[in-house]
């Protein structure tokens, strides 16, 4: 995988997970009480994924990968 492709993939993944969190906030606000625990669990998993992707972005930046 070329560096630019990996960079683009990471940014796409971060954006997708961020959008998922955005949607989940609405579900958390308006959802049934029985669903809120599940939504929180999914939000925590998405947040952990974002942290992992951000760590990879930092590595890419440190390796001299070109950012757009």
Secondary structure, 3 states (H helix, E strand, C coil): CCHHHHHHHHHHHHHHHHHHHHHHHHHHHHCCHHHHHHHHHHHHHHHHHHHHHHHHHHHHHHCCCCCC
